[in-house]
């Protein structure tokens, strides 16, 4: 009998990428001499939030870390 996949895993799966996609993003970053490579691109939203509201992001990350 197989169990159900936890809802947290299903939600976070939409941001998952393959190793090949990750390698391609790194390669593009190296070719462009990029200082930062973010993949998936939606991660830039987190970067922007961390720059605008660092204490809020740090508090949320700490809360997520405690629940893991």
C-alpha positions as CSV (number, residue, x, y, z in Angstrom):
1,X,0.0,0.0,0.0
2,X,1.3,3.4,-0.9
3,X,0.9,6.5,1.1
4,X,-0.1,10.0,0.0
5,X,2.5,12.6,-0.8
6,X,2.4,15.4,1.8
7,X,0.7,18.6,0.6
8,X,3.9,20.6,1.3
9,X,5.8,18.5,-1.1
10,X,3.2,18.8,-3.8
11,X,3.1,22.6,-3.4
12,X,6.9,23.0,-3.5
13,X,7.2,20.7,-6.5
14,X,6.1,23.4,-8.9
15,X,9.4,25.2,-8.3
16,X,11.5,22.0,-8.8
17,X,13.8,21.8,-11.7
18,X,15.9,19.0,-13.3
19,X,19.6,18.7,-13.0
20,X,19.9,19.6,-16.7
21,X,17.9,22.8,-16.3
22,X,20.1,23.8,-13.3
23,X,23.3,23.1,-15.3
24,X,21.9,25.1,-18.3
25,X,21.2,28.0,-16.0
26,X,24.6,27.9,-14.5
27,X,26.2,27.7,-18.0
28,X,24.2,30.8,-19.1
29,X,25.3,32.6,-16.0
30,X,29.0,31.8,-16.6
31,X,28.7,32.8,-20.2
32,X,27.2,36.1,-19.2
33,X,29.7,36.6,-16.4
34,X,26.7,36.9,-14.0
35,X,27.4,37.5,-10.4
36,X,24.3,35.5,-9.4
37,X,22.4,32.7,-11.0
38,X,18.8,32.2,-9.9
39,X,16.8,29.2,-10.9
40,X,13.9,29.0,-11.2
41,X,13.5,32.6,-12.1
42,X,10.7,33.0,-9.6
43,X,13.5,33.0,-7.0
44,X,14.2,36.6,-7.9
45,X,11.0,37.6,-6.0
46,X,12.6,36.2,-2.8
47,X,15.8,38.2,-3.5
48,X,13.8,41.4,-4.0
49,X,11.8,40.8,-0.8
50,X,15.0,40.1,1.2
51,X,16.4,43.4,0.0
52,X,13.3,45.4,0.7
53,X,12.1,43.7,3.9
54,X,15.1,41.8,5.4
55,X,13.8,41.3,8.9
56,X,10.5,39.9,7.6
57,X,12.2,37.4,5.3
58,X,14.7,36.4,8.1
59,X,11.9,35.8,10.6
60,X,9.9,33.7,8.0
61,X,13.0,31.7,7.1
62,X,13.7,31.1,10.8
63,X,10.1,29.9,11.4
64,X,10.4,27.6,8.4
65,X,13.7,26.2,9.7
66,X,12.2,25.4,13.1
67,X,9.3,23.5,11.6
68,X,11.5,21.3,9.5
